[in-house]
Amino acid sequence: AAIRPKALYLSFWGIGHQGLREAALELIEHTELNALVIDVKGDLGGVPYPTTVVTAESIGARKITTVGDMGKLIAQLKAKNIYLIARIVVFKDSPLANAHPEWAVKTTAGGLFHDREELAWIDPSRQEAWNYSLDLAVEAARLGFDEIQFDYVRFPDSPGLTFSVANTEENRVAAISGFLATARSRLLPYNVFLSADIFGYVFWN
């Protein structure tokens, strides 16, 4: 049966907060809402549950646990017929960029680039950096999420940056298309939907 997801978003902190979670479930029960977007890797690069993806531990993305058992939580939400979307923030990833500065976006002076939120980014052209987000996506699919939503699957929107390849439209398109195509092929065995968030600013320009 086709489903049209109408979702609420529970952040890294929100999914672990009993009050916020119960308020969301209450709304889903009494309105046309039928889905939840849940952070699997949040805006600050944190992974909120004990993951089997070892990189998360080694780069310091697992310092805070807000969900003790993601599999158990998913089972409880599935029992309520809720469509579940795993949100993975891809290239805005301070923990990974700090652990692997060779994969990070640099300033023209050669230092690590930090955005307005003081966060470092991964250069999307660095294919070796893709695996971490893709491993988390595969784990989310195995855990029972219905859809994987990639956010910040783009280049940062600041001028004066240096990347591993020339900053041309062709190279940027190749990096993002390549990541999404790789994601699709890796997730194909799990029968999950795939989505990518698009930054509105891109269209205004």
Secondary structure, DSSP 8 states (H G I E B T S, - for coil): ------EEEE-TTGGG-HHHHHHHHHHHHHSS--EEEEEEE-TTS---S--S-HHHHHTTTTS--S-S-HHHHHHHHHTTT-EEEEEEE-SB-HHHHHH-GGGB-EETTSSB-B-TTS-BBB-TT-GGGHHHHHHHHHHHHHHT-SEEEEES-S----SSEE-SS---HHHHHHHHHHHHHHHHHHHGGGT-EEEE---HHHHH-
